[in-house]
Amino acid sequence: MGCGKSLIAKSLANILNLKCIDLDCLIEIREKMKISEIFQTKGELEFRKIEKEILLNVLKSSKKTVISLGGGTPCYFENMNVINSNSKYVFYIKNSNKILSKRLLKERKNRPIISKIESLEHMMEFVSKHIFERMHFYNMAKYKIDAEKKKIEEITNEIIEILNQ
């Protein structure tokens, strides 16, 4: 949720010459609508069901692929257990609630869950609550990367160091 997963995944895949899959993009392609439209027309529960189905297909069919997941993906339907059991490397990209809130406030119009939040204070409350609720799932990732005040290249290099161990 606003930590730069998609950019990091693209950078990593490019450096490693691997395929990069953005789960949200696959969902939009299959459903022929934006994530925000899916939330509006079908609701979050239906979105999460679609997300799980596509996630399972990606995990079954992909080898040596960099996959970027939505921030809520690990938190539903035992997804995190499935991700861990089907992936050699699982990373949680951690950032401060303040940085996440500032980023998300700028891009809230494209994110259905936060589109109506108008102030940094309210965004901080939202982010803090959601990170707290999701932390159990995020902490199940095999590797945690502290992205605080780091450039994409630095984060990517840190991940590559782990992959090379």
C-alpha positions as CSV (number, residue, x, y, z in Angstrom):
1,M,0.0,0.0,0.0
2,G,2.1,2.9,-1.3
3,C,5.5,1.4,-0.5
4,G,6.7,1.2,-4.2
5,K,6.1,-2.6,-4.7
6,S,5.3,-2.2,-8.4
7,L,8.4,0.0,-9.1
8,I,10.7,-2.2,-7.1
9,A,9.3,-5.4,-8.9
10,K,9.9,-3.8,-12.3
11,S,13.4,-2.7,-11.4
12,L,14.3,-6.1,-9.9
13,A,12.9,-8.0,-12.9
14,N,14.7,-5.8,-15.3
15,I,18.1,-6.2,-13.6
16,L,17.6,-10.0,-13.2
17,N,16.1,-10.4,-16.7
18,L,13.0,-12.0,-15.3
19,K,9.3,-11.7,-16.1
20,C,7.5,-9.2,-13.9
21,I,3.9,-9.7,-13.0
22,D,1.8,-7.1,-11.3
23,L,-1.2,-8.8,-9.8
24,D,-3.4,-5.7,-9.9
25,C,-2.7,-5.3,-13.7
26,L,-3.7,-8.9,-14.4
27,I,-6.9,-8.4,-12.5
28,E,-7.7,-5.2,-14.5
29,I,-6.9,-7.0,-17.8
30,R,-9.1,-10.0,-17.0
31,E,-12.0,-7.9,-15.6
32,K,-11.6,-5.3,-18.3
33,M,-11.9,-2.5,-15.7
34,K,-9.8,-0.6,-13.2
35,I,-9.5,-1.9,-9.6
36,S,-11.5,1.1,-8.5
37,E,-14.3,0.2,-10.8
38,I,-14.3,-3.4,-9.6
39,F,-14.6,-2.1,-6.0
40,Q,-17.5,0.2,-7.0
41,T,-19.4,-2.3,-9.1
42,K,-18.7,-5.6,-7.5
43,G,-17.5,-4.7,-4.0
44,E,-14.3,-5.6,-2.0
45,L,-15.3,-9.2,-1.3
46,E,-15.8,-10.0,-5.0
47,F,-12.5,-8.2,-5.8
48,R,-10.7,-10.3,-3.2
49,K,-12.2,-13.5,-4.7
50,I,-11.0,-12.5,-8.1
51,E,-7.6,-11.6,-6.7
52,K,-7.2,-15.0,-5.0
53,E,-8.1,-16.9,-8.2
54,I,-5.6,-14.9,-10.3
55,L,-2.9,-15.2,-7.6
56,L,-3.3,-19.0,-7.5
57,N,-3.0,-19.2,-11.3
58,V,0.1,-17.0,-11.2
59,L,1.8,-19.0,-8.5
60,K,1.0,-22.3,-10.3
61,S,2.2,-21.2,-13.7
62,S,5.1,-18.9,-13.0
63,K,8.7,-19.9,-12.5
64,K,11.5,-17.5,-11.7
65,T,9.1,-14.5,-11.8
66,V,9.0,-11.3,-9.9
67,I,5.4,-10.8,-8.7
68,S,4.1,-7.5,-7.2
69,L,1.0,-8.0,-5.0
70,G,-1.5,-5.5,-3.7
71,G,-1.2,-4.4,-0.1
72,G,-4.3,-6.4,0.9
73,T,-3.5,-9.6,-1.0
74,P,-1.6,-11.4,1.8
75,C,-4.4,-10.7,4.3
76,Y,-7.3,-12.7,2.8
77,F,-8.2,-16.3,2.3
78,E,-5.0,-17.8,3.6
79,N,-3.2,-16.1,0.7
80,M,0.0,-15.5,2.7
81,N,0.3,-19.2,3.6
82,V,-0.2,-20.0,-0.1
83,I,2.3,-17.4,-1.2
84,N,5.0,-18.6,1.2
85,S,4.5,-22.3,0.3
86,N,4.7,-21.6,-3.4
87,S,7.6,-19.0,-3.4
88,K,11.2,-19.3,-2.5
89,Y,11.6,-15.6,-1.7
90,V,8.8,-13.4,-0.2
91,F,9.6,-9.8,0.7
92,Y,7.7,-7.3,2.8
93,I,8.7,-3.8,1.8
94,K,8.4,-1.7,5.0
95,N,8.1,2.0,5.2
96,S,7.0,4.5,7.9
97,N,3.3,5.3,8.2
98,K,4.1,8.9,7.6
99,I,5.8,8.3,4.3
100,L,3.1,5.9,3.2
101,S,0.4,8.5,4.1
102,K,2.1,11.3,2.2
103,R,2.4,9.1,-0.9
104,L,-1.1,7.7,-0.7
105,L,-2.7,11.1,-0.2
106,K,-1.2,12.1,-3.6
107,E,-2.5,9.1,-5.4
108,R,-5.8,8.5,-3.5
109,K,-8.0,9.1,-6.6
110,N,-6.7,5.8,-8.1
111,R,-7.2,3.8,-4.9
112,P,-10.8,3.0,-4.1
113,I,-10.3,2.4,-0.4
114,I,-8.8,5.8,0.3
115,S,-10.3,8.0,-2.5
116,K,-12.4,10.0,-0.1
117,I,-9.7,10.8,2.5
118,E,-8.8,14.5,2.2
119,S,-6.2,15.3,4.9
120,L,-2.8,14.0,5.9
121,E,-4.1,13.5,9.4
122,H,-7.0,11.3,8.3
123,M,-4.7,9.4,5.9
124,M,-2.3,8.8,8.8
125,E,-5.1,7.4,10.9
126,F,-6.2,5.1,8.1
127,V,-2.7,3.9,7.3
128,S,-1.8,3.3,10.9
129,K,-5.0,1.3,11.4
130,H,-4.5,-0.8,8.3
131,I,-0.9,-1.5,8.8
132,F,-1.6,-2.6,12.4
133,E,-4.4,-4.9,11.1
134,R,-2.2,-6.3,8.4
135,M,1.1,-6.6,10.2
136,H,0.6,-10.2,11.2
137,F,0.4,-11.2,7.6
138,Y,3.2,-8.9,6.4
139,N,5.4,-10.3,9.1
140,M,4.9,-13.8,7.7
141,A,7.1,-12.7,4.7
142,K,10.4,-14.6,4.7
143,Y,12.4,-11.3,4.3
144,K,11.7,-7.8,5.5
145,I,13.2,-4.8,3.7
146,D,13.3,-1.5,5.5
147,A,12.6,1.0,2.6
148,E,12.7,4.1,4.9
149,K,14.4,6.9,3.0
150,K,15.9,4.6,0.4
151,K,15.8,4.9,-3.4
152,I,14.4,2.2,-5.6
153,E,17.9,1.2,-6.7
154,E,19.0,0.7,-3.0
155,I,16.1,-1.4,-2.2
156,T,16.5,-3.5,-5.4
157,N,20.2,-4.0,-4.6
158,E,19.4,-5.1,-1.0
159,I,17.0,-7.7,-2.5
160,I,19.6,-8.9,-5.0
161,E,22.1,-9.4,-2.1
162,I,19.6,-11.6,-0.4
163,L,18.9,-13.6,-3.6
164,N,22.7,-14.1,-4.0
165,Q,23.2,-15.6,-0.5
